[in-house]
Amino acid sequence: MSVVLDTAEVPSADRAEYWHEAVSHTFIPLDVALLEAAPDPATITSHRLGALQVSLVQAGPQRVERSAALIARSGEDHLTLALQHRGTARLVQDGHQVELRPGTFAISDAGRPFAKELPGPFVFTAFHWPRSAVGVSEEDLRVLTATAFGTGDDTARLVAAYLECLSRSAGSMEPHVAAWLATTALDLLAVLAHERRGRSVPEASEVALATLARVKDHILRHLGDPDLSPEGIAAAHHVSVRYLHKLFRFEGVTVARWIHRQRLDMCRRDLARPTAGRATVAAVAGRWGFVSASHFSRAFRAAYGVSPREWQACAGAGPAQPPLPVDPPLPVDRPGRVDRPTGYGVAV
């Protein structure tokens, strides 16, 4: 289902205020100044794909700003990638200024002040997600933000093409498929960050790999223990917590995130079993170490785009269960829905 915000029916004198509220509601609180005396109609058409919110934005000249005061009042921990289709844009963050043309994209971080100016009519697709959904370090994020990625870079070109296809199909996907493909998009951004920093995941020695394998086996055997922690895992293998975290750097994730993924995956599998209908969601969650059923439900929906009950019902309805991502992102709030567009970028 789509969320469509359209100023066509709003009186011209009220469009600036309505648009400011529409932009801030769709993304994050922003100061928005329209650069035309009589604003033309503008639209935002949004879809939810797992952890990603995908929004096609069509509007006239304007300037948006994320100030330190807005961050202090509403410090949402989100990132936004804008893929430019028509018109140009200038983004300023961390003292860097980048120019965007059709076919290029840039990422802004809501946790730090930025400003963006669009001097003429424009169309772009915004991909909005929580910072925690991409397993990259703060240094990687600094590399990704306020950088113009164009068609001259092979990896950036691949990311742009994937995002373009994803956005065009966003309105017609089943929720579980959308969540899977959104996870792939976030993985591609992590690859882009690693490449831009001129490194990949470090290679591990045979001894480190053997220790990591034993640690993983231990975690899987104790996955149902809600007290499972890096400290306990490290003590069981006679290594320091610092060394344990170093081992999981070879996986590109933290220890806690790897445990979180495995627990969600085991719950997903249990809920899809033929006998799952006789087990409550809370029982399955508790079996795999989730102490709060409500927290588990939020985490499951954020990871897979459907609630545990919906997945359980869907899996029990037929022999073929829908595919889901194996590397789920962490929880994200889901917006409401208003209307459905008739086509790509056309609001009704």
Summary of the structure (lengths in Angstrom):
residues: 348
radius of gyration: 21.9
end to end distance: 13.2
largest distance: 69.6
contacts: 1106
relative contact order: 0.13
helix: 44%
strand: 20%
